[in-house]
Amino acid sequence: MPRDGERHMIGEFFAKDPAQADKVFFGRESHADRRGFLRGAGLATMSAMLGMSIPFHRNMPQGLIPAAFAAEDVLVGKDGLTLLNDRPVNAETPAHLLDDAITPTARHFIRNNGIPPEEVDPANWTLTIDGMVDNPMTMSIDDLKSQFEPVTMALIIECGGNGRWAFDPPAKGNQWTTGAVACANWTGVRLKDVLNKAGVKSGVVYTAHVGADAHLSGDPEKLPISRGLPIGKALTDNVLIAYEMNGGPLHLMNGAPLRLVVPGWPGSCSQKWLTRIYLRDIVHDGPKMTGTAYRVPNRPVEPGEEVAKEDFVIIERMPVKSLITSPETGATVGKTVEVRGHAWSGDREVELLDISMDFGVTWQRATLDSPVNEGAWQNWRTEVTFPQAGYYEIWARAADSEGEMQPFAINWNPKGYLNNTMHRIAVRVS
């Protein structure tokens, strides 16, 4: 086991040249190889690398990578994300880092259900379309590019559990705050074009999606997630099979090299590492489609109320929502400040965005841009002048084309989905 001085030298080595340190220290080149090494490492090796013992090491699941290593390893190519879980990897983006009109790839959140595949060469990737189709097809990414019209659209993806941290009683699952949402530029082909070429048979009800990620158990017969869409939604113009993100390759943790992008519906519908889509004459019943997964009660319920499984319904469109991205919560600002952010509402358009600085007594209308295309969020901004120095909260609320407005209080549900309460930030006026 390295002594203190040796541990310090190892730390310096990794800080100065992590790639070379990986090669020398682990005898491996890649992050995937390093993760493989860590999963097989013994207690003594991990303790040496951490520089201290692991008191509860007996409780560690087999193959767990300590978060001290996981954060630096799985968030390569990401900027400022907060790691919530490393098995599977889930990480969110602080609100102030989502200020861009189009979310940079480095700041797009990560929501995984399984273990990403290690072989993701676009040249060798194929997508199969089968089930209730006239002409089953297996295509390469080059086939998709050459046989269908390429489309680039700004599309929002939001995890159904975004905002779960605020539920009381608490709901199990990743405790997302506000950052499991993004709006990147995606390039690909329309899902409807591919399905129409395959020939959608009469009686099709639902699509079913399969990805190449592995189940956490390691069982090759199990899928970590396989969700689908009503065929009507699948045949809309802004559901894409995407092979580019912001003009470049998809990030591994965002589904490289091929994924679905289904704007306005829970992010779980946007299957990553996409390998197969098959059509069915029933509502798809794959993993995370049944029971209470991505479902909410069919009626308002009391916080903490037990709800029978048969009373849950599948989440489809996401509710109206907004986000304040500037100033950063906790900031000290001057008497006048620009406040800005984004707003969105499932398959609808947001029609107004108001903010309040007096705890909701009065509201000020913000300038709200139209979406750059259907499925994108809408950017907004306004200037606020505070009456005097002190502590203030800025609240934002959006209302959409059907009159739905963000509430102040959470509509509680057992799984912690669809929290669309008004976003609030704190500022101090000097």
Contacts in CASP RR format, 6 or more apart in sequence:
PFRMAT RR
TARGET T0000
AUTHOR 0000-0000-0000
METHOD contacts of the structure
MODEL  1
MPRDGERHMIGEFFAKDPAQADKVFFGRESHADRRGFLRGAGLATMSAML
GMSIPFHRNMPQGLIPAAFAAEDVLVGKDGLTLLNDRPVNAETPAHLLDD
AITPTARHFIRNNGIPPEEVDPANWTLTIDGMVDNPMTMSIDDLKSQFEP
VTMALIIECGGNGRWAFDPPAKGNQWTTGAVACANWTGVRLKDVLNKAGV
KSGVVYTAHVGADAHLSGDPEKLPISRGLPIGKALTDNVLIAYEMNGGPL
HLMNGAPLRLVVPGWPGSCSQKWLTRIYLRDIVHDGPKMTGTAYRVPNRP
VEPGEEVAKEDFVIIERMPVKSLITSPETGATVGKTVEVRGHAWSGDREV
ELLDISMDFGVTWQRATLDSPVNEGAWQNWRTEVTFPQAGYYEIWARAAD
SEGEMQPFAINWNPKGYLNNTMHRIAVRVS
1 44 0 8 1.000
1 47 0 8 1.000
1 48 0 8 1.000
2 10 0 8 1.000
2 48 0 8 1.000
2 51 0 8 1.000
7 48 0 8 1.000
7 51 0 8 1.000
10 21 0 8 1.000
10 25 0 8 1.000
10 49 0 8 1.000
13 21 0 8 1.000
13 24 0 8 1.000
13 25 0 8 1.000
14 21 0 8 1.000
14 25 0 8 1.000
18 72 0 8 1.000
19 29 0 8 1.000
22 28 0 8 1.000
22 29 0 8 1.000
22 30 0 8 1.000
22 31 0 8 1.000
22 33 0 8 1.000
22 34 0 8 1.000
23 29 0 8 1.000
26 33 0 8 1.000
26 34 0 8 1.000
26 37 0 8 1.000
28 34 0 8 1.000
28 37 0 8 1.000
31 73 0 8 1.000
31 76 0 8 1.000
32 118 0 8 1.000
34 73 0 8 1.000
35 65 0 8 1.000
35 73 0 8 1.000
35 74 0 8 1.000
38 46 0 8 1.000
38 63 0 8 1.000
38 65 0 8 1.000
38 66 0 8 1.000
38 69 0 8 1.000
38 73 0 8 1.000
39 63 0 8 1.000
39 64 0 8 1.000
39 65 0 8 1.000
40 63 0 8 1.000
41 49 0 8 1.000
43 54 0 8 1.000
43 57 0 8 1.000
46 54 0 8 1.000
46 57 0 8 1.000
46 66 0 8 1.000
47 53 0 8 1.000
47 54 0 8 1.000
49 69 0 8 1.000
50 66 0 8 1.000
50 68 0 8 1.000
54 60 0 8 1.000
54 66 0 8 1.000
61 87 0 8 1.000
64 86 0 8 1.000
64 87 0 8 1.000
65 73 0 8 1.000
65 86 0 8 1.000
65 87 0 8 1.000
67 83 0 8 1.000
67 86 0 8 1.000
70 83 0 8 1.000
70 86 0 8 1.000
70 87 0 8 1.000
70 89 0 8 1.000
71 83 0 8 1.000
71 86 0 8 1.000
74 83 0 8 1.000
74 86 0 8 1.000
74 89 0 8 1.000
74 91 0 8 1.000
74 110 0 8 1.000
74 253 0 8 1.000
75 81 0 8 1.000
75 83 0 8 1.000
75 91 0 8 1.000
75 110 0 8 1.000
75 253 0 8 1.000
77 105 0 8 1.000
77 106 0 8 1.000
77 251 0 8 1.000
78 91 0 8 1.000
78 106 0 8 1.000
78 107 0 8 1.000
78 108 0 8 1.000
78 110 0 8 1.000
78 251 0 8 1.000
78 253 0 8 1.000
79 97 0 8 1.000
79 104 0 8 1.000
79 106 0 8 1.000
79 107 0 8 1.000
80 93 0 8 1.000
80 94 0 8 1.000
80 97 0 8 1.000
80 107 0 8 1.000
81 91 0 8 1.000
81 92 0 8 1.000
81 93 0 8 1.000
81 107 0 8 1.000
81 109 0 8 1.000
81 110 0 8 1.000
82 91 0 8 1.000
82 92 0 8 1.000
82 93 0 8 1.000
82 94 0 8 1.000
83 89 0 8 1.000
83 90 0 8 1.000
83 91 0 8 1.000
84 90 0 8 1.000
84 91 0 8 1.000
84 92 0 8 1.000
84 174 0 8 1.000
84 175 0 8 1.000
84 176 0 8 1.000
85 174 0 8 1.000
87 115 0 8 1.000
87 216 0 8 1.000
88 112 0 8 1.000
88 113 0 8 1.000
88 114 0 8 1.000
88 115 0 8 1.000
88 216 0 8 1.000
88 224 0 8 1.000
89 110 0 8 1.000
89 112 0 8 1.000
89 116 0 8 1.000
89 253 0 8 1.000
90 110 0 8 1.000
90 111 0 8 1.000
90 112 0 8 1.000
90 174 0 8 1.000
91 109 0 8 1.000
91 110 0 8 1.000
91 253 0 8 1.000
92 109 0 8 1.000
92 176 0 8 1.000
92 177 0 8 1.000
92 178 0 8 1.000
92 179 0 8 1.000
92 180 0 8 1.000
93 103 0 8 1.000
93 107 0 8 1.000
93 108 0 8 1.000
93 109 0 8 1.000
93 179 0 8 1.000
93 182 0 8 1.000
94 179 0 8 1.000
94 328 0 8 1.000
95 178 0 8 1.000
95 179 0 8 1.000
95 323 0 8 1.000
95 324 0 8 1.000
95 325 0 8 1.000
95 328 0 8 1.000
95 329 0 8 1.000
95 423 0 8 1.000
95 425 0 8 1.000
96 325 0 8 1.000
96 326 0 8 1.000
96 327 0 8 1.000
96 328 0 8 1.000
96 329 0 8 1.000
97 107 0 8 1.000
98 107 0 8 1.000
98 179 0 8 1.000
98 181 0 8 1.000
98 182 0 8 1.000
98 323 0 8 1.000
98 325 0 8 1.000
98 342 0 8 1.000
99 325 0 8 1.000
99 326 0 8 1.000
99 340 0 8 1.000
99 341 0 8 1.000
100 107 0 8 1.000
101 183 0 8 1.000
101 379 0 8 1.000
102 154 0 8 1.000
102 183 0 8 1.000
102 184 0 8 1.000
102 185 0 8 1.000
102 246 0 8 1.000
103 182 0 8 1.000
103 183 0 8 1.000
103 184 0 8 1.000
104 184 0 8 1.000
104 246 0 8 1.000
105 184 0 8 1.000
105 245 0 8 1.000
105 246 0 8 1.000
105 248 0 8 1.000
105 251 0 8 1.000
105 254 0 8 1.000
107 182 0 8 1.000
108 157 0 8 1.000
108 182 0 8 1.000
108 184 0 8 1.000
108 245 0 8 1.000
108 251 0 8 1.000
108 254 0 8 1.000
109 159 0 8 1.000
109 179 0 8 1.000
109 180 0 8 1.000
109 181 0 8 1.000
109 182 0 8 1.000
110 253 0 8 1.000
110 254 0 8 1.000
111 159 0 8 1.000
111 174 0 8 1.000
111 180 0 8 1.000
111 267 0 8 1.000
111 268 0 8 1.000
112 213 0 8 1.000
112 253 0 8 1.000
112 272 0 8 1.000
113 213 0 8 1.000
113 224 0 8 1.000
113 225 0 8 1.000
113 268 0 8 1.000
113 288 0 8 1.000
114 213 0 8 1.000
114 214 0 8 1.000
114 215 0 8 1.000
114 216 0 8 1.000
114 224 0 8 1.000
114 225 0 8 1.000
115 213 0 8 1.000
115 214 0 8 1.000
115 215 0 8 1.000
115 216 0 8 1.000
115 218 0 8 1.000
115 224 0 8 1.000
116 213 0 8 1.000
116 252 0 8 1.000
116 253 0 8 1.000
116 255 0 8 1.000
116 272 0 8 1.000
116 273 0 8 1.000
117 212 0 8 1.000
117 213 0 8 1.000
117 214 0 8 1.000
117 273 0 8 1.000
120 212 0 8 1.000
120 252 0 8 1.000
120 256 0 8 1.000
120 257 0 8 1.000
120 273 0 8 1.000
121 257 0 8 1.000
122 141 0 8 1.000
122 243 0 8 1.000
122 249 0 8 1.000
122 256 0 8 1.000
122 257 0 8 1.000
122 258 0 8 1.000
123 140 0 8 1.000
123 141 0 8 1.000
123 142 0 8 1.000
125 140 0 8 1.000
125 141 0 8 1.000
125 257 0 8 1.000
125 258 0 8 1.000
125 275 0 8 1.000
126 138 0 8 1.000
126 139 0 8 1.000
126 140 0 8 1.000
126 275 0 8 1.000
127 138 0 8 1.000
127 139 0 8 1.000
127 140 0 8 1.000
127 141 0 8 1.000
127 144 0 8 1.000
127 241 0 8 1.000
127 258 0 8 1.000
127 274 0 8 1.000
127 275 0 8 1.000
127 276 0 8 1.000
127 277 0 8 1.000
128 136 0 8 1.000
128 137 0 8 1.000
128 138 0 8 1.000
128 275 0 8 1.000
128 276 0 8 1.000
128 277 0 8 1.000
128 278 0 8 1.000
129 136 0 8 1.000
129 137 0 8 1.000
129 138 0 8 1.000
129 139 0 8 1.000
129 194 0 8 1.000
129 195 0 8 1.000
129 198 0 8 1.000
129 276 0 8 1.000
129 277 0 8 1.000
129 278 0 8 1.000
130 136 0 8 1.000
130 137 0 8 1.000
130 198 0 8 1.000
130 276 0 8 1.000
130 278 0 8 1.000
130 279 0 8 1.000
131 278 0 8 1.000
131 279 0 8 1.000
131 280 0 8 1.000
132 200 0 8 1.000
132 201 0 8 1.000
132 203 0 8 1.000
132 204 0 8 1.000
132 278 0 8 1.000
132 279 0 8 1.000
132 280 0 8 1.000
132 281 0 8 1.000
133 195 0 8 1.000
133 198 0 8 1.000
133 199 0 8 1.000
133 200 0 8 1.000
133 201 0 8 1.000
133 279 0 8 1.000
134 198 0 8 1.000
134 199 0 8 1.000
134 201 0 8 1.000
135 197 0 8 1.000
135 198 0 8 1.000
135 199 0 8 1.000
136 198 0 8 1.000
137 194 0 8 1.000
137 197 0 8 1.000
137 198 0 8 1.000
139 147 0 8 1.000
141 243 0 8 1.000
141 257 0 8 1.000
141 258 0 8 1.000
144 188 0 8 1.000
144 189 0 8 1.000
144 194 0 8 1.000
144 241 0 8 1.000
144 243 0 8 1.000
145 188 0 8 1.000
145 189 0 8 1.000
145 243 0 8 1.000
147 197 0 8 1.000
148 189 0 8 1.000
148 190 0 8 1.000
148 193 0 8 1.000
148 194 0 8 1.000
148 197 0 8 1.000
149 189 0 8 1.000
149 190 0 8 1.000
149 193 0 8 1.000
150 187 0 8 1.000
150 188 0 8 1.000
150 189 0 8 1.000
151 187 0 8 1.000
151 188 0 8 1.000
151 189 0 8 1.000
151 190 0 8 1.000
151 240 0 8 1.000
152 185 0 8 1.000
152 186 0 8 1.000
152 187 0 8 1.000
152 188 0 8 1.000
152 244 0 8 1.000
152 247 0 8 1.000
153 185 0 8 1.000
153 186 0 8 1.000
153 238 0 8 1.000
153 240 0 8 1.000
153 373 0 8 1.000
153 375 0 8 1.000
153 376 0 8 1.000
154 183 0 8 1.000
154 184 0 8 1.000
154 185 0 8 1.000
154 186 0 8 1.000
154 371 0 8 1.000
154 372 0 8 1.000
154 373 0 8 1.000
154 375 0 8 1.000
154 376 0 8 1.000
154 377 0 8 1.000
155 183 0 8 1.000
155 184 0 8 1.000
155 186 0 8 1.000
155 238 0 8 1.000
155 240 0 8 1.000
155 261 0 8 1.000
155 263 0 8 1.000
155 373 0 8 1.000
155 375 0 8 1.000
155 376 0 8 1.000
156 181 0 8 1.000
156 182 0 8 1.000
156 183 0 8 1.000
156 263 0 8 1.000
156 264 0 8 1.000
156 344 0 8 1.000
156 375 0 8 1.000
156 376 0 8 1.000
156 377 0 8 1.000
157 181 0 8 1.000
157 182 0 8 1.000
157 183 0 8 1.000
157 184 0 8 1.000
157 261 0 8 1.000
157 262 0 8 1.000
157 263 0 8 1.000
157 267 0 8 1.000
157 270 0 8 1.000
158 180 0 8 1.000
158 181 0 8 1.000
158 182 0 8 1.000
158 264 0 8 1.000
158 266 0 8 1.000
158 267 0 8 1.000
158 318 0 8 1.000
158 321 0 8 1.000
158 344 0 8 1.000
159 176 0 8 1.000
159 180 0 8 1.000
159 181 0 8 1.000
159 266 0 8 1.000
159 267 0 8 1.000
159 268 0 8 1.000
160 180 0 8 1.000
160 266 0 8 1.000
160 267 0 8 1.000
160 268 0 8 1.000
160 294 0 8 1.000
160 315 0 8 1.000
160 318 0 8 1.000
160 417 0 8 1.000
160 418 0 8 1.000
161 174 0 8 1.000
161 176 0 8 1.000
161 180 0 8 1.000
161 266 0 8 1.000
161 415 0 8 1.000
161 416 0 8 1.000
161 417 0 8 1.000
161 418 0 8 1.000
161 419 0 8 1.000
162 176 0 8 1.000
162 178 0 8 1.000
162 179 0 8 1.000
162 180 0 8 1.000
162 181 0 8 1.000
162 419 0 8 1.000
163 176 0 8 1.000
163 177 0 8 1.000
163 178 0 8 1.000
163 180 0 8 1.000
163 416 0 8 1.000
163 419 0 8 1.000
164 171 0 8 1.000
164 173 0 8 1.000
164 174 0 8 1.000
164 175 0 8 1.000
164 176 0 8 1.000
164 416 0 8 1.000
164 417 0 8 1.000
164 419 0 8 1.000
165 175 0 8 1.000
165 176 0 8 1.000
165 177 0 8 1.000
166 177 0 8 1.000
166 410 0 8 1.000
166 419 0 8 1.000
166 421 0 8 1.000
167 410 0 8 1.000
167 412 0 8 1.000
167 416 0 8 1.000
167 419 0 8 1.000
168 303 0 8 1.000
168 410 0 8 1.000
168 412 0 8 1.000
169 303 0 8 1.000
169 304 0 8 1.000
169 412 0 8 1.000
171 413 0 8 1.000
171 414 0 8 1.000
171 415 0 8 1.000
171 416 0 8 1.000
172 415 0 8 1.000
173 416 0 8 1.000
174 180 0 8 1.000
178 323 0 8 1.000
178 423 0 8 1.000
179 323 0 8 1.000
181 321 0 8 1.000
181 323 0 8 1.000
183 342 0 8 1.000
183 344 0 8 1.000
183 376 0 8 1.000
183 377 0 8 1.000
184 245 0 8 1.000
184 246 0 8 1.000
185 245 0 8 1.000
185 246 0 8 1.000
185 247 0 8 1.000
186 240 0 8 1.000
186 242 0 8 1.000
186 244 0 8 1.000
186 245 0 8 1.000
186 261 0 8 1.000
187 242 0 8 1.000
187 243 0 8 1.000
187 244 0 8 1.000
187 245 0 8 1.000
187 247 0 8 1.000
188 240 0 8 1.000
188 241 0 8 1.000
188 242 0 8 1.000
188 243 0 8 1.000
188 244 0 8 1.000
189 240 0 8 1.000
189 241 0 8 1.000
190 237 0 8 1.000
190 238 0 8 1.000
190 239 0 8 1.000
190 240 0 8 1.000
190 241 0 8 1.000
191 207 0 8 1.000
191 234 0 8 1.000
191 235 0 8 1.000
191 239 0 8 1.000
191 240 0 8 1.000
191 241 0 8 1.000
191 260 0 8 1.000
191 277 0 8 1.000
192 234 0 8 1.000
192 235 0 8 1.000
192 236 0 8 1.000
192 237 0 8 1.000
192 239 0 8 1.000
194 241 0 8 1.000
194 277 0 8 1.000
195 207 0 8 1.000
195 234 0 8 1.000
195 235 0 8 1.000
195 277 0 8 1.000
195 279 0 8 1.000
196 235 0 8 1.000
200 231 0 8 1.000
200 235 0 8 1.000
200 279 0 8 1.000
201 279 0 8 1.000
203 281 0 8 1.000
204 231 0 8 1.000
204 279 0 8 1.000
204 280 0 8 1.000
204 281 0 8 1.000
205 230 0 8 1.000
205 231 0 8 1.000
205 280 0 8 1.000
205 281 0 8 1.000
205 282 0 8 1.000
205 283 0 8 1.000
206 228 0 8 1.000
206 229 0 8 1.000
206 230 0 8 1.000
206 231 0 8 1.000
206 279 0 8 1.000
206 280 0 8 1.000
206 282 0 8 1.000
206 283 0 8 1.000
206 284 0 8 1.000
207 228 0 8 1.000
207 229 0 8 1.000
207 231 0 8 1.000
207 234 0 8 1.000
207 277 0 8 1.000
207 278 0 8 1.000
207 279 0 8 1.000
207 280 0 8 1.000
207 284 0 8 1.000
208 226 0 8 1.000
208 228 0 8 1.000
208 277 0 8 1.000
208 278 0 8 1.000
208 279 0 8 1.000
208 280 0 8 1.000
208 284 0 8 1.000
208 286 0 8 1.000
209 226 0 8 1.000
209 227 0 8 1.000
209 228 0 8 1.000
209 260 0 8 1.000
209 269 0 8 1.000
209 271 0 8 1.000
209 274 0 8 1.000
209 276 0 8 1.000
209 277 0 8 1.000
210 223 0 8 1.000
210 226 0 8 1.000
210 271 0 8 1.000
210 274 0 8 1.000
210 275 0 8 1.000
210 276 0 8 1.000
210 277 0 8 1.000
210 278 0 8 1.000
211 223 0 8 1.000
211 226 0 8 1.000
211 271 0 8 1.000
211 272 0 8 1.000
211 273 0 8 1.000
211 274 0 8 1.000
211 275 0 8 1.000
211 276 0 8 1.000
212 273 0 8 1.000
212 274 0 8 1.000
212 275 0 8 1.000
213 224 0 8 1.000
213 225 0 8 1.000
213 272 0 8 1.000
213 273 0 8 1.000
214 220 0 8 1.000
214 224 0 8 1.000
215 222 0 8 1.000
215 223 0 8 1.000
215 224 0 8 1.000
216 224 0 8 1.000
222 287 0 8 1.000
223 286 0 8 1.000
223 287 0 8 1.000
224 287 0 8 1.000
225 268 0 8 1.000
225 271 0 8 1.000
225 287 0 8 1.000
225 288 0 8 1.000
226 271 0 8 1.000
226 284 0 8 1.000
226 286 0 8 1.000
226 287 0 8 1.000
226 288 0 8 1.000
226 289 0 8 1.000
227 268 0 8 1.000
227 269 0 8 1.000
227 271 0 8 1.000
227 284 0 8 1.000
227 286 0 8 1.000
227 288 0 8 1.000
227 289 0 8 1.000
227 294 0 8 1.000
228 269 0 8 1.000
228 271 0 8 1.000
228 284 0 8 1.000
228 289 0 8 1.000
229 239 0 8 1.000
229 262 0 8 1.000
229 265 0 8 1.000
229 269 0 8 1.000
230 316 0 8 1.000
231 279 0 8 1.000
233 239 0 8 1.000
233 262 0 8 1.000
233 265 0 8 1.000
233 316 0 8 1.000
237 374 0 8 1.000
238 263 0 8 1.000
238 373 0 8 1.000
238 374 0 8 1.000
238 375 0 8 1.000
239 260 0 8 1.000
239 261 0 8 1.000
239 262 0 8 1.000
239 263 0 8 1.000
240 260 0 8 1.000
240 261 0 8 1.000
241 258 0 8 1.000
241 259 0 8 1.000
241 260 0 8 1.000
241 274 0 8 1.000
242 250 0 8 1.000
242 258 0 8 1.000
242 259 0 8 1.000
242 260 0 8 1.000
242 261 0 8 1.000
243 250 0 8 1.000
243 257 0 8 1.000
243 258 0 8 1.000
244 250 0 8 1.000
245 251 0 8 1.000
245 254 0 8 1.000
249 256 0 8 1.000
249 257 0 8 1.000
250 256 0 8 1.000
250 257 0 8 1.000
250 258 0 8 1.000
250 259 0 8 1.000
254 272 0 8 1.000
255 272 0 8 1.000
255 273 0 8 1.000
255 274 0 8 1.000
256 273 0 8 1.000
258 273 0 8 1.000
258 274 0 8 1.000
258 275 0 8 1.000
259 270 0 8 1.000
259 271 0 8 1.000
259 272 0 8 1.000
259 273 0 8 1.000
259 274 0 8 1.000
260 269 0 8 1.000
260 270 0 8 1.000
260 271 0 8 1.000
260 272 0 8 1.000
260 274 0 8 1.000
261 270 0 8 1.000
262 269 0 8 1.000
262 270 0 8 1.000
263 346 0 8 1.000
263 374 0 8 1.000
263 375 0 8 1.000
263 376 0 8 1.000
264 317 0 8 1.000
264 318 0 8 1.000
264 344 0 8 1.000
264 346 0 8 1.000
264 347 0 8 1.000
264 375 0 8 1.000
265 315 0 8 1.000
265 316 0 8 1.000
265 317 0 8 1.000
265 318 0 8 1.000
265 346 0 8 1.000
266 294 0 8 1.000
266 315 0 8 1.000
266 318 0 8 1.000
266 417 0 8 1.000
268 288 0 8 1.000
268 294 0 8 1.000
283 289 0 8 1.000
283 314 0 8 1.000
287 293 0 8 1.000
288 294 0 8 1.000
289 314 0 8 1.000
291 309 0 8 1.000
291 312 0 8 1.000
292 309 0 8 1.000
292 312 0 8 1.000
292 414 0 8 1.000
292 415 0 8 1.000
293 415 0 8 1.000
294 314 0 8 1.000
294 315 0 8 1.000
294 415 0 8 1.000
294 417 0 8 1.000
295 312 0 8 1.000
295 313 0 8 1.000
295 314 0 8 1.000
295 315 0 8 1.000
295 415 0 8 1.000
295 417 0 8 1.000
296 312 0 8 1.000
296 313 0 8 1.000
296 315 0 8 1.000
296 413 0 8 1.000
296 415 0 8 1.000
296 417 0 8 1.000
296 418 0 8 1.000
297 307 0 8 1.000
297 311 0 8 1.000
297 312 0 8 1.000
297 313 0 8 1.000
297 413 0 8 1.000
297 414 0 8 1.000
298 311 0 8 1.000
298 312 0 8 1.000
298 313 0 8 1.000
299 311 0 8 1.000
300 411 0 8 1.000
301 307 0 8 1.000
301 412 0 8 1.000
301 413 0 8 1.000
301 414 0 8 1.000
302 412 0 8 1.000
303 412 0 8 1.000
304 412 0 8 1.000
304 414 0 8 1.000
305 414 0 8 1.000
306 414 0 8 1.000
307 413 0 8 1.000
307 414 0 8 1.000
315 417 0 8 1.000
315 418 0 8 1.000
317 346 0 8 1.000
317 347 0 8 1.000
317 348 0 8 1.000
318 344 0 8 1.000
318 345 0 8 1.000
318 346 0 8 1.000
318 418 0 8 1.000
318 420 0 8 1.000
319 345 0 8 1.000
319 346 0 8 1.000
319 404 0 8 1.000
319 406 0 8 1.000
319 418 0 8 1.000
319 420 0 8 1.000
320 343 0 8 1.000
320 344 0 8 1.000
320 345 0 8 1.000
320 346 0 8 1.000
320 348 0 8 1.000
320 350 0 8 1.000
320 398 0 8 1.000
320 399 0 8 1.000
320 400 0 8 1.000
320 404 0 8 1.000
320 405 0 8 1.000
320 406 0 8 1.000
320 420 0 8 1.000
321 343 0 8 1.000
321 344 0 8 1.000
321 345 0 8 1.000
321 398 0 8 1.000
321 406 0 8 1.000
321 420 0 8 1.000
321 423 0 8 1.000
322 341 0 8 1.000
322 342 0 8 1.000
322 343 0 8 1.000
322 344 0 8 1.000
322 350 0 8 1.000
322 353 0 8 1.000
322 380 0 8 1.000
322 396 0 8 1.000
322 397 0 8 1.000
322 398 0 8 1.000
322 406 0 8 1.000
322 422 0 8 1.000
322 423 0 8 1.000
323 341 0 8 1.000
323 342 0 8 1.000
323 343 0 8 1.000
323 396 0 8 1.000
323 423 0 8 1.000
324 339 0 8 1.000
324 340 0 8 1.000
324 341 0 8 1.000
324 355 0 8 1.000
324 394 0 8 1.000
324 396 0 8 1.000
324 423 0 8 1.000
324 425 0 8 1.000
325 340 0 8 1.000
325 341 0 8 1.000
325 342 0 8 1.000
326 338 0 8 1.000
326 339 0 8 1.000
326 340 0 8 1.000
326 341 0 8 1.000
327 333 0 8 1.000
327 337 0 8 1.000
327 339 0 8 1.000
327 425 0 8 1.000
327 427 0 8 1.000
328 425 0 8 1.000
329 425 0 8 1.000
329 426 0 8 1.000
329 427 0 8 1.000
330 425 0 8 1.000
330 426 0 8 1.000
330 427 0 8 1.000
330 428 0 8 1.000
331 427 0 8 1.000
331 428 0 8 1.000
332 427 0 8 1.000
332 428 0 8 1.000
332 429 0 8 1.000
332 430 0 8 1.000
333 427 0 8 1.000
333 428 0 8 1.000
333 429 0 8 1.000
333 430 0 8 1.000
334 386 0 8 1.000
334 429 0 8 1.000
334 430 0 8 1.000
335 385 0 8 1.000
335 386 0 8 1.000
335 429 0 8 1.000
336 383 0 8 1.000
336 384 0 8 1.000
336 385 0 8 1.000
336 386 0 8 1.000
337 383 0 8 1.000
337 384 0 8 1.000
337 386 0 8 1.000
337 427 0 8 1.000
338 381 0 8 1.000
338 382 0 8 1.000
338 383 0 8 1.000
338 384 0 8 1.000
339 355 0 8 1.000
339 366 0 8 1.000
339 381 0 8 1.000
339 382 0 8 1.000
339 383 0 8 1.000
339 384 0 8 1.000
339 394 0 8 1.000
339 396 0 8 1.000
340 379 0 8 1.000
340 380 0 8 1.000
340 381 0 8 1.000
340 382 0 8 1.000
341 379 0 8 1.000
341 380 0 8 1.000
341 381 0 8 1.000
341 396 0 8 1.000
342 377 0 8 1.000
342 378 0 8 1.000
342 379 0 8 1.000
342 380 0 8 1.000
343 350 0 8 1.000
343 353 0 8 1.000
343 368 0 8 1.000
343 377 0 8 1.000
343 378 0 8 1.000
343 380 0 8 1.000
343 396 0 8 1.000
343 398 0 8 1.000
344 350 0 8 1.000
344 375 0 8 1.000
344 376 0 8 1.000
344 377 0 8 1.000
344 378 0 8 1.000
344 398 0 8 1.000
345 398 0 8 1.000
345 400 0 8 1.000
345 401 0 8 1.000
345 404 0 8 1.000
346 375 0 8 1.000
347 375 0 8 1.000
348 400 0 8 1.000
348 401 0 8 1.000
348 402 0 8 1.000
348 404 0 8 1.000
349 370 0 8 1.000
349 371 0 8 1.000
349 378 0 8 1.000
349 400 0 8 1.000
349 401 0 8 1.000
350 368 0 8 1.000
350 378 0 8 1.000
350 398 0 8 1.000
350 399 0 8 1.000
350 400 0 8 1.000
350 401 0 8 1.000
351 368 0 8 1.000
351 399 0 8 1.000
351 400 0 8 1.000
351 401 0 8 1.000
351 403 0 8 1.000
352 365 0 8 1.000
352 368 0 8 1.000
352 398 0 8 1.000
352 399 0 8 1.000
353 365 0 8 1.000
353 366 0 8 1.000
353 368 0 8 1.000
353 378 0 8 1.000
353 380 0 8 1.000
353 396 0 8 1.000
353 397 0 8 1.000
353 398 0 8 1.000
353 399 0 8 1.000
354 363 0 8 1.000
354 364 0 8 1.000
354 365 0 8 1.000
354 366 0 8 1.000
354 396 0 8 1.000
354 397 0 8 1.000
355 363 0 8 1.000
355 364 0 8 1.000
355 366 0 8 1.000
355 382 0 8 1.000
355 384 0 8 1.000
355 394 0 8 1.000
355 395 0 8 1.000
355 396 0 8 1.000
355 397 0 8 1.000
356 362 0 8 1.000
356 363 0 8 1.000
356 364 0 8 1.000
356 394 0 8 1.000
356 395 0 8 1.000
356 397 0 8 1.000
357 364 0 8 1.000
357 384 0 8 1.000
357 386 0 8 1.000
357 392 0 8 1.000
357 393 0 8 1.000
357 394 0 8 1.000
357 395 0 8 1.000
359 393 0 8 1.000
359 395 0 8 1.000
360 395 0 8 1.000
363 397 0 8 1.000
364 382 0 8 1.000
364 384 0 8 1.000
365 382 0 8 1.000
366 380 0 8 1.000
366 381 0 8 1.000
366 382 0 8 1.000
366 396 0 8 1.000
367 380 0 8 1.000
367 381 0 8 1.000
367 382 0 8 1.000
368 378 0 8 1.000
368 379 0 8 1.000
368 380 0 8 1.000
369 378 0 8 1.000
369 379 0 8 1.000
369 380 0 8 1.000
370 378 0 8 1.000
371 377 0 8 1.000
371 378 0 8 1.000
384 394 0 8 1.000
386 392 0 8 1.000
386 429 0 8 1.000
388 429 0 8 1.000
389 429 0 8 1.000
389 430 0 8 1.000
390 428 0 8 1.000
390 429 0 8 1.000
391 426 0 8 1.000
391 427 0 8 1.000
391 428 0 8 1.000
391 429 0 8 1.000
392 426 0 8 1.000
392 427 0 8 1.000
392 428 0 8 1.000
392 429 0 8 1.000
393 424 0 8 1.000
393 425 0 8 1.000
393 426 0 8 1.000
393 427 0 8 1.000
394 424 0 8 1.000
394 425 0 8 1.000
394 427 0 8 1.000
395 422 0 8 1.000
395 423 0 8 1.000
395 424 0 8 1.000
396 406 0 8 1.000
396 422 0 8 1.000
396 423 0 8 1.000
396 424 0 8 1.000
397 405 0 8 1.000
397 406 0 8 1.000
397 422 0 8 1.000
398 405 0 8 1.000
398 406 0 8 1.000
399 405 0 8 1.000
399 406 0 8 1.000
406 420 0 8 1.000
406 421 0 8 1.000
406 422 0 8 1.000
407 420 0 8 1.000
407 421 0 8 1.000
407 422 0 8 1.000
408 421 0 8 1.000
408 422 0 8 1.000
409 421 0 8 1.000
410 419 0 8 1.000
410 421 0 8 1.000
411 418 0 8 1.000
END
